[in-house]
Amino acid sequence: LHTAYRRQRQMCIRDSLKLKAGLLLLWALVSFGATYFARDLQVLVFGGWPLGYWIAAQGAVLVFIGIVVVYGWAMNRFERQDAERLAADAAALSDDANRPHG
């Protein structure tokens, strides 16, 4: 039972690392992609300002806030699932301990 919990915990850690890597990649693409394509985006005008300005001034910040929200939601979900598995394992151990021996 302990080995099963350890395996599940490692899967949770792996999922967490995948999430972090994906969100970090998204952040890098938005931050550096907007800079790389800034000249190309200047021809598009939105609200009287070039689109490159809007992405640099507002869009990257909004994406970063979205990344933080997604990360918080996902980690809460991972921790809730981990707590449920731990409670189920503890209940199974408790049931085994209460069985008569012999």
N, CA, C and O atoms as CSV, one atom per row, in Angstrom:
chain,resi,resn,atom,element,x,y,z
A,1,LEU,N,N,0.833,-1.201,0.000
A,1,LEU,CA,C,0.000,0.000,0.000
A,1,LEU,C,C,0.872,1.257,0.000
A,1,LEU,O,O,0.570,2.240,-0.676
A,2,HIS,N,N,1.949,1.204,0.765
A,2,HIS,CA,C,2.863,2.341,0.805
A,2,HIS,C,C,3.497,2.568,-0.564
A,2,HIS,O,O,3.670,3.714,-0.979
A,3,THR,N,N,3.843,1.503,-1.263
A,3,THR,CA,C,4.445,1.611,-2.590
A,3,THR,C,C,3.450,2.205,-3.582
A,3,THR,O,O,3.830,3.003,-4.440
A,4,ALA,N,N,2.188,1.823,-3.470
A,4,ALA,CA,C,1.161,2.374,-4.368
A,4,ALA,C,C,1.007,3.876,-4.138
A,4,ALA,O,O,0.882,4.642,-5.094
A,5,TYR,N,N,1.016,4.295,-2.881
A,5,TYR,CA,C,0.904,5.728,-2.593
A,5,TYR,C,C,2.114,6.476,-3.134
A,5,TYR,O,O,1.973,7.562,-3.695
A,6,ARG,N,N,3.296,5.906,-2.970
A,6,ARG,CA,C,4.509,6.547,-3.466
A,6,ARG,C,C,4.446,6.696,-4.984
A,6,ARG,O,O,4.838,7.732,-5.521
A,7,ARG,N,N,3.958,5.673,-5.677
A,7,ARG,CA,C,3.847,5.722,-7.129
A,7,ARG,C,C,2.853,6.808,-7.544
A,7,ARG,O,O,3.110,7.558,-8.486
A,8,GLN,N,N,1.715,6.894,-6.841
A,8,GLN,CA,C,0.728,7.918,-7.157
A,8,GLN,C,C,1.289,9.310,-6.889
A,8,GLN,O,O,1.032,10.249,-7.642
A,9,ARG,N,N,2.050,9.433,-5.818
A,9,ARG,CA,C,2.648,10.731,-5.483
A,9,ARG,C,C,3.653,11.152,-6.563
A,9,ARG,O,O,3.709,12.324,-6.933
A,10,GLN,N,N,4.432,10.213,-7.059
A,10,GLN,CA,C,5.384,10.516,-8.126
A,10,GLN,C,C,4.661,10.943,-9.401
A,10,GLN,O,O,5.138,11.818,-10.123
A,11,MET,N,N,3.508,10.326,-9.679
A,11,MET,CA,C,2.726,10.728,-10.846
A,11,MET,C,C,2.215,12.158,-10.667
A,11,MET,O,O,2.188,12.937,-11.620
A,12,CYS,N,N,1.812,12.495,-9.451
A,12,CYS,CA,C,1.328,13.847,-9.172
A,12,CYS,C,C,2.454,14.861,-9.346
A,12,CYS,O,O,2.246,15.941,-9.899
A,13,ILE,N,N,3.647,14.509,-8.871
A,13,ILE,CA,C,4.798,15.398,-9.036
A,13,ILE,C,C,5.133,15.554,-10.514
A,13,ILE,O,O,5.439,16.658,-10.964
A,14,ARG,N,N,5.078,14.470,-11.269
A,14,ARG,CA,C,5.360,14.526,-12.701
A,14,ARG,C,C,4.334,15.419,-13.410
A,14,ARG,O,O,4.698,16.227,-14.264
A,15,ASP,N,N,3.050,15.272,-13.052
A,15,ASP,CA,C,2.019,16.120,-13.649
A,15,ASP,C,C,2.267,17.588,-13.314
A,15,ASP,O,O,2.086,18.465,-14.159
A,16,SER,N,N,2.680,17.847,-12.082
A,16,SER,CA,C,2.974,19.216,-11.669
A,16,SER,C,C,4.138,19.794,-12.465
A,16,SER,O,O,4.092,20.949,-12.887
A,17,LEU,N,N,5.166,19.006,-12.667
A,17,LEU,CA,C,6.307,19.481,-13.449
A,17,LEU,C,C,5.935,19.723,-14.909
A,17,LEU,O,O,6.419,20.675,-15.520
A,18,LYS,N,N,5.082,18.872,-15.472
A,18,LYS,CA,C,4.614,19.083,-16.847
A,18,LYS,C,C,3.831,20.387,-16.951
A,18,LYS,O,O,3.990,21.146,-17.907
A,19,LEU,N,N,2.984,20.636,-15.954
A,19,LEU,CA,C,2.206,21.871,-15.928
A,19,LEU,C,C,3.136,23.075,-15.855
A,19,LEU,O,O,2.966,24.038,-16.603
A,20,LYS,N,N,4.110,23.026,-14.968
A,20,LYS,CA,C,5.059,24.140,-14.832
A,20,LYS,C,C,5.817,24.371,-16.130
A,20,LYS,O,O,5.989,25.514,-16.553
A,21,ALA,N,N,6.271,23.294,-16.767
A,21,ALA,CA,C,7.017,23.421,-18.023
A,21,ALA,C,C,6.138,24.034,-19.113
A,21,ALA,O,O,6.589,24.906,-19.856
A,22,GLY,N,N,4.895,23.583,-19.209
A,22,GLY,CA,C,3.984,24.122,-20.225
A,22,GLY,C,C,3.676,25.591,-20.006
A,22,GLY,O,O,3.667,26.374,-20.955
A,23,LEU,N,N,3.425,25.970,-18.764
A,23,LEU,CA,C,3.122,27.369,-18.473
A,23,LEU,C,C,4.354,28.252,-18.655
A,23,LEU,O,O,4.237,29.396,-19.096
A,24,LEU,N,N,5.523,27.736,-18.322
A,24,LEU,CA,C,6.756,28.489,-18.540
A,24,LEU,C,C,7.009,28.690,-20.038
A,24,LEU,O,O,7.451,29.758,-20.462
A,25,LEU,N,N,6.731,27.667,-20.822
A,25,LEU,CA,C,6.878,27.781,-22.271
A,25,LEU,C,C,5.907,28.826,-22.826
A,25,LEU,O,O,6.283,29.638,-23.671
A,26,LEU,N,N,4.667,28.804,-22.354
A,26,LEU,CA,C,3.682,29.799,-22.781
A,26,LEU,C,C,4.154,31.205,-22.433
A,26,LEU,O,O,4.071,32.118,-23.254
A,27,TRP,N,N,4.652,31.374,-21.203
A,27,TRP,CA,C,5.157,32.680,-20.787
A,27,TRP,C,C,6.295,33.147,-21.696
A,27,TRP,O,O,6.323,34.304,-22.115
A,28,ALA,N,N,7.235,32.244,-22.002
A,28,ALA,CA,C,8.372,32.598,-22.849
A,28,ALA,C,C,7.906,32.971,-24.260
A,28,ALA,O,O,8.399,33.934,-24.847
A,29,LEU,N,N,6.957,32.205,-24.795
A,29,LEU,CA,C,6.458,32.509,-26.141
A,29,LEU,C,C,5.773,33.864,-26.194
A,29,LEU,O,O,5.973,34.634,-27.133
A,30,VAL,N,N,4.966,34.152,-25.183
A,30,VAL,CA,C,4.265,35.442,-25.178
A,30,VAL,C,C,5.249,36.585,-24.965
A,30,VAL,O,O,5.190,37.599,-25.660
A,31,SER,N,N,6.148,36.421,-24.008
A,31,SER,CA,C,7.090,37.505,-23.701
A,31,SER,C,C,8.062,37.759,-24.843
A,31,SER,O,O,8.218,38.895,-25.291
A,32,PHE,N,N,8.713,36.708,-25.310
A,32,PHE,CA,C,9.730,36.892,-26.335
A,32,PHE,C,C,9.146,36.907,-27.740
A,32,PHE,O,O,9.715,37.529,-28.637
A,33,GLY,N,N,8.026,36.236,-27.943
A,33,GLY,CA,C,7.376,36.242,-29.252
A,33,GLY,C,C,6.859,37.621,-29.606
A,33,GLY,O,O,6.987,38.059,-30.750
A,34,ALA,N,N,6.277,38.305,-28.640
A,34,ALA,CA,C,5.785,39.664,-28.896
A,34,ALA,C,C,6.935,40.593,-29.238
A,34,ALA,O,O,6.795,41.462,-30.099
A,35,THR,N,N,8.064,40.421,-28.580
A,35,THR,CA,C,9.236,41.247,-28.869
A,35,THR,C,C,9.785,40.948,-30.259
A,35,THR,O,O,10.145,41.858,-31.006
A,36,TYR,N,N,9.845,39.675,-30.592
A,36,TYR,CA,C,10.404,39.269,-31.879
A,36,TYR,C,C,9.552,39.778,-33.053
A,36,TYR,O,O,10.083,40.215,-34.074
A,37,PHE,N,N,8.232,39.713,-32.889
A,37,PHE,CA,C,7.337,40.117,-33.970
A,37,PHE,C,C,6.811,41.538,-33.805
A,37,PHE,O,O,5.844,41.905,-34.473
A,38,ALA,N,N,7.408,42.340,-32.950
A,38,ALA,CA,C,6.899,43.684,-32.662
A,38,ALA,C,C,6.812,44.551,-33.917
A,38,ALA,O,O,5.827,45.265,-34.104
A,39,ARG,N,N,7.808,44.499,-34.759
A,39,ARG,CA,C,7.780,45.326,-35.980
A,39,ARG,C,C,6.659,44.895,-36.914
A,39,ARG,O,O,6.003,45.729,-37.539
A,40,ASP,N,N,6.447,43.588,-37.003
A,40,ASP,CA,C,5.365,43.098,-37.869
A,40,ASP,C,C,3.997,43.478,-37.317
A,40,ASP,O,O,3.054,43.702,-38.076
A,41,LEU,N,N,3.894,43.549,-36.006
A,41,LEU,CA,C,2.606,43.863,-35.385
A,41,LEU,C,C,2.298,45.359,-35.403
A,41,LEU,O,O,1.161,45.751,-35.141
A,42,GLN,N,N,3.275,46.190,-35.702
A,42,GLN,CA,C,3.060,47.644,-35.696
A,42,GLN,C,C,2.122,48.102,-36.807
A,42,GLN,O,O,1.531,49.178,-36.708
A,43,VAL,N,N,1.977,47.307,-37.857
A,43,VAL,CA,C,1.100,47.720,-38.964
A,43,VAL,C,C,-0.372,47.578,-38.589
A,43,VAL,O,O,-1.230,48.232,-39.183
A,44,LEU,N,N,-0.667,46.729,-37.609
A,44,LEU,CA,C,-2.049,46.570,-37.155
A,44,LEU,C,C,-2.331,47.588,-36.056
A,44,LEU,O,O,-1.594,47.674,-35.074
A,45,VAL,N,N,-3.398,48.354,-36.227
A,45,VAL,CA,C,-3.723,49.413,-35.273
A,45,VAL,C,C,-5.000,49.021,-34.540
A,45,VAL,O,O,-5.986,48.604,-35.149
A,46,PHE,N,N,-4.956,49.164,-33.224
A,46,PHE,CA,C,-6.095,48.819,-32.372
A,46,PHE,C,C,-6.302,49.955,-31.381
A,46,PHE,O,O,-5.435,50.222,-30.548
A,47,GLY,N,N,-7.456,50.629,-31.469
A,47,GLY,CA,C,-7.744,51.738,-30.558
A,47,GLY,C,C,-6.797,52.919,-30.728
A,47,GLY,O,O,-6.530,53.650,-29.774
A,48,GLY,N,N,-6.298,53.100,-31.926
A,48,GLY,CA,C,-5.408,54.224,-32.177
A,48,GLY,C,C,-3.946,53.952,-31.864
A,48,GLY,O,O,-3.091,54.808,-32.093
A,49,TRP,N,N,-3.658,52.779,-31.348
A,49,TRP,CA,C,-2.280,52.414,-31.008
A,49,TRP,C,C,-1.888,51.157,-31.770
A,49,TRP,O,O,-2.735,50.308,-32.047
A,50,PRO,N,N,-0.617,51.035,-32.108
A,50,PRO,CA,C,-0.164,49.820,-32.801
A,50,PRO,C,C,-0.374,48.576,-31.925
A,50,PRO,O,O,-0.246,48.642,-30.702
A,51,LEU,N,N,-0.693,47.457,-32.556
A,51,LEU,CA,C,-0.958,46.223,-31.819
A,51,LEU,C,C,0.259,45.769,-31.017
A,51,LEU,O,O,0.110,45.198,-29.937
A,52,GLY,N,N,1.459,46.019,-31.536
A,52,GLY,CA,C,2.665,45.668,-30.789
A,52,GLY,C,C,2.711,46.363,-29.441
A,52,GLY,O,O,3.150,45.774,-28.453
A,53,TYR,N,N,2.264,47.608,-29.390
A,53,TYR,CA,C,2.208,48.340,-28.127
A,53,TYR,C,C,1.225,47.682,-27.162
A,53,TYR,O,O,1.532,47.501,-25.984
A,54,TRP,N,N,0.051,47.326,-27.661
A,54,TRP,CA,C,-0.965,46.726,-26.800
A,54,TRP,C,C,-0.492,45.392,-26.219
A,54,TRP,O,O,-0.705,45.106,-25.041
A,55,ILE,N,N,0.144,44.593,-27.050
A,55,ILE,CA,C,0.624,43.296,-26.567
A,55,ILE,C,C,1.720,43.489,-25.529
A,55,ILE,O,O,1.734,42.815,-24.499
A,56,ALA,N,N,2.629,44.400,-25.800
A,56,ALA,CA,C,3.724,44.633,-24.859
A,56,ALA,C,C,3.222,45.259,-23.558
A,56,ALA,O,O,3.673,44.889,-22.474
A,57,ALA,N,N,2.281,46.215,-23.667
A,57,ALA,CA,C,1.832,46.944,-22.485
A,57,ALA,C,C,0.753,46.206,-21.702
A,57,ALA,O,O,0.729,46.276,-20.473
A,58,GLN,N,N,-0.131,45.508,-22.384
A,58,GLN,CA,C,-1.272,44.910,-21.695
A,58,GLN,C,C,-1.352,43.395,-21.856
A,58,GLN,O,O,-1.571,42.673,-20.884
A,59,GLY,N,N,-1.174,42.924,-23.073
A,59,GLY,CA,C,-1.406,41.516,-23.368
A,59,GLY,C,C,-0.501,40.579,-22.605
A,59,GLY,O,O,-0.970,39.570,-22.080
A,60,ALA,N,N,0.788,40.883,-22.526
A,60,ALA,CA,C,1.718,40.009,-21.814
A,60,ALA,C,C,1.375,39.946,-20.331
A,60,ALA,O,O,1.483,38.888,-19.711
A,61,VAL,N,N,0.962,41.073,-19.762
A,61,VAL,CA,C,0.579,41.091,-18.344
A,61,VAL,C,C,-0.687,40.256,-18.129
A,61,VAL,O,O,-0.775,39.502,-17.160
A,62,LEU,N,N,-1.651,40.385,-19.017
A,62,LEU,CA,C,-2.887,39.598,-18.888
A,62,LEU,C,C,-2.621,38.106,-19.032
A,62,LEU,O,O,-3.219,37.297,-18.322
A,63,VAL,N,N,-1.733,37.738,-19.944
A,63,VAL,CA,C,-1.373,36.328,-20.102
A,63,VAL,C,C,-0.678,35.832,-18.835
A,63,VAL,O,O,-0.950,34.721,-18.379
A,64,PHE,N,N,0.215,36.642,-18.260
A,64,PHE,CA,C,0.892,36.247,-17.034
A,64,PHE,C,C,-0.108,36.039,-15.894
A,64,PHE,O,O,0.005,35.070,-15.143
A,65,ILE,N,N,-1.077,36.932,-15.760
A,65,ILE,CA,C,-2.110,36.767,-14.734
A,65,ILE,C,C,-2.899,35.486,-14.989
A,65,ILE,O,O,-3.216,34.754,-14.051
A,66,GLY,N,N,-3.216,35.213,-16.252
A,66,GLY,CA,C,-3.899,33.965,-16.592
A,66,GLY,C,C,-3.078,32.747,-16.233
A,66,GLY,O,O,-3.624,31.752,-15.757
A,67,ILE,N,N,-1.771,32.805,-16.455
A,67,ILE,CA,C,-0.881,31.699,-16.100
A,67,ILE,C,C,-0.925,31.455,-14.595
A,67,ILE,O,O,-0.999,30.307,-14.155
A,68,VAL,N,N,-0.881,32.524,-13.805
A,68,VAL,CA,C,-0.926,32.393,-12.348
A,68,VAL,C,C,-2.252,31.779,-11.910
A,68,VAL,O,O,-2.272,30.917,-11.030
A,69,VAL,N,N,-3.348,32.207,-12.505
A,69,VAL,CA,C,-4.671,31.666,-12.152
A,69,VAL,C,C,-4.756,30.184,-12.503
A,69,VAL,O,O,-5.223,29.381,-11.695
A,70,VAL,N,N,-4.310,29.818,-13.696
A,70,VAL,CA,C,-4.346,28.412,-14.120
A,70,VAL,C,C,-3.471,27.560,-13.208
A,70,VAL,O,O,-3.866,26.462,-12.816
A,71,TYR,N,N,-2.292,28.059,-12.873
A,71,TYR,CA,C,-1.390,27.308,-12.003
A,71,TYR,C,C,-2.012,27.098,-10.615
A,71,TYR,O,O,-1.961,25.993,-10.074
A,72,GLY,N,N,-2.586,28.134,-10.053
A,72,GLY,CA,C,-3.228,28.020,-8.741
A,72,GLY,C,C,-4.382,27.032,-8.765
A,72,GLY,O,O,-4.512,26.204,-7.863
A,73,TRP,N,N,-5.220,27.114,-9.790
A,73,TRP,CA,C,-6.353,26.195,-9.893
A,73,TRP,C,C,-5.875,24.754,-10.023
A,73,TRP,O,O,-6.381,23.861,-9.343
A,74,ALA,N,N,-4.889,24.529,-10.907
A,74,ALA,CA,C,-4.405,23.169,-11.149
A,74,ALA,C,C,-3.719,22.588,-9.916
A,74,ALA,O,O,-3.908,21.413,-9.602
A,75,MET,N,N,-2.933,23.388,-9.220
A,75,MET,CA,C,-2.250,22.873,-8.031
A,75,MET,C,C,-3.246,22.567,-6.920
A,75,MET,O,O,-3.070,21.586,-6.198
A,76,ASN,N,N,-4.281,23.376,-6.768
A,76,ASN,CA,C,-5.333,23.061,-5.796
A,76,ASN,C,C,-6.000,21.740,-6.145
A,76,ASN,O,O,-6.290,20.928,-5.267
A,77,ARG,N,N,-6.237,21.535,-7.418
A,77,ARG,CA,C,-6.844,20.275,-7.870
A,77,ARG,C,C,-5.920,19.086,-7.590
A,77,ARG,O,O,-6.369,18.053,-7.095
A,78,PHE,N,N,-4.623,19.235,-7.909
A,78,PHE,CA,C,-3.665,18.159,-7.639
A,78,PHE,C,C,-3.606,17.839,-6.147
A,78,PHE,O,O,-3.598,16.669,-5.763
A,79,GLU,N,N,-3.565,18.872,-5.304
A,79,GLU,CA,C,-3.481,18.657,-3.861
A,79,GLU,C,C,-4.759,18.011,-3.320
A,79,GLU,O,O,-4.695,17.166,-2.428
A,80,ARG,N,N,-5.915,18.404,-3.855
A,80,ARG,CA,C,-7.185,17.798,-3.426
A,80,ARG,C,C,-7.218,16.315,-3.789
A,80,ARG,O,O,-7.630,15.483,-2.980
A,81,GLN,N,N,-6.784,15.986,-5.008
A,81,GLN,CA,C,-6.739,14.582,-5.419
A,81,GLN,C,C,-5.773,13.787,-4.551
A,81,GLN,O,O,-6.058,12.649,-4.180
A,82,ASP,N,N,-4.630,14.388,-4.228
A,82,ASP,CA,C,-3.634,13.715,-3.392
A,82,ASP,C,C,-4.195,13.474,-1.990
A,82,ASP,O,O,-3.984,12.404,-1.419
A,83,ALA,N,N,-4.904,14.453,-1.431
A,83,ALA,CA,C,-5.498,14.305,-0.106
A,83,ALA,C,C,-6.578,13.223,-0.110
A,83,ALA,O,O,-6.698,12.461,0.849
A,84,GLU,N,N,-7.363,13.156,-1.187
A,84,GLU,CA,C,-8.396,12.117,-1.279
A,84,GLU,C,C,-7.770,10.729,-1.341
A,84,GLU,O,O,-8.257,9.798,-0.700
A,85,ARG,N,N,-6.693,10.586,-2.109
A,85,ARG,CA,C,-6.004,9.291,-2.170
A,85,ARG,C,C,-5.409,8.913,-0.826
A,85,ARG,O,O,-5.476,7.754,-0.418
A,86,LEU,N,N,-4.832,9.878,-0.143
A,86,LEU,CA,C,-4.246,9.619,1.171
A,86,LEU,C,C,-5.319,9.211,2.171
A,86,LEU,O,O,-5.105,8.302,2.972
A,87,ALA,N,N,-6.471,9.876,2.132
A,87,ALA,CA,C,-7.569,9.523,3.030
A,87,ALA,C,C,-8.096,8.129,2.720
A,87,ALA,O,O,-8.411,7.370,3.637
A,88,ALA,N,N,-8.194,7.784,1.447
A,88,ALA,CA,C,-8.658,6.449,1.062
A,88,ALA,C,C,-7.670,5.388,1.523
A,88,ALA,O,O,-8.072,4.328,2.004
A,89,ASP,N,N,-6.371,5.670,1.377
A,89,ASP,CA,C,-5.358,4.719,1.833
A,89,ASP,C,C,-5.389,4.558,3.342
A,89,ASP,O,O,-5.232,3.446,3.847
A,90,ALA,N,N,-5.592,5.660,4.075
A,90,ALA,CA,C,-5.662,5.598,5.533
A,90,ALA,C,C,-6.892,4.803,5.979
A,90,ALA,O,O,-6.832,4.046,6.947
A,91,ALA,N,N,-8.003,4.983,5.265
A,91,ALA,CA,C,-9.213,4.231,5.601
A,91,ALA,C,C,-8.998,2.744,5.353
A,91,ALA,O,O,-9.458,1.912,6.135
A,92,ALA,N,N,-8.305,2.405,4.277
A,92,ALA,CA,C,-8.027,1.004,3.979
A,92,ALA,C,C,-7.119,0.401,5.049
A,92,ALA,O,O,-7.320,-0.742,5.460
A,93,LEU,N,N,-6.134,1.152,5.496
A,93,LEU,CA,C,-5.252,0.670,6.558
A,93,LEU,C,C,-6.005,0.504,7.870
A,93,LEU,O,O,-5.763,-0.442,8.618
A,94,SER,N,N,-6.909,1.419,8.141
A,94,SER,CA,C,-7.709,1.362,9.372
A,94,SER,C,C,-8.612,0.129,9.348
A,94,SER,O,O,-8.770,-0.544,10.366
A,95,ASP,N,N,-9.205,-0.166,8.189
A,95,ASP,CA,C,-10.046,-1.342,8.075
A,95,ASP,C,C,-9.243,-2.617,8.284
A,95,ASP,O,O,-9.714,-3.561,8.919
A,96,ASP,N,N,-8.031,-2.636,7.747
A,96,ASP,CA,C,-7.169,-3.810,7.927
A,96,ASP,C,C,-6.763,-3.988,9.376
A,96,ASP,O,O,-6.652,-5.117,9.856
A,97,ALA,N,N,-6.541,-2.891,10.077
A,97,ALA,CA,C,-6.111,-2.976,11.478
A,97,ALA,C,C,-7.250,-3.433,12.379
A,97,ALA,O,O,-6.996,-4.044,13.417
A,98,ASN,N,N,-8.490,-3.156,12.014
A,98,ASN,CA,C,-9.633,-3.530,12.841
A,98,ASN,C,C,-10.114,-4.953,12.613
A,98,ASN,O,O,-10.962,-5.443,13.358
A,99,ARG,N,N,-9.589,-5.624,11.598
A,99,ARG,CA,C,-9.982,-7.005,11.348
A,99,ARG,C,C,-9.409,-7.923,12.423
A,99,ARG,O,O,-8.288,-7.720,12.890
A,100,PRO,N,N,-10.173,-8.921,12.805
A,100,PRO,CA,C,-9.623,-9.865,13.790
A,100,PRO,C,C,-8.505,-10.702,13.158
A,100,PRO,O,O,-8.590,-11.106,11.999
A,101,HIS,N,N,-7.484,-10.944,13.928
A,101,HIS,CA,C,-6.345,-11.731,13.447
A,101,HIS,C,C,-6.526,-13.181,13.854
A,101,HIS,O,O,-7.122,-13.486,14.886
A,102,GLY,N,N,-6.008,-14.054,13.036
A,102,GLY,CA,C,-5.983,-15.438,13.453
A,102,GLY,C,C,-6.763,-16.278,12.600
A,102,GLY,O,O,-6.840,-17.485,12.825
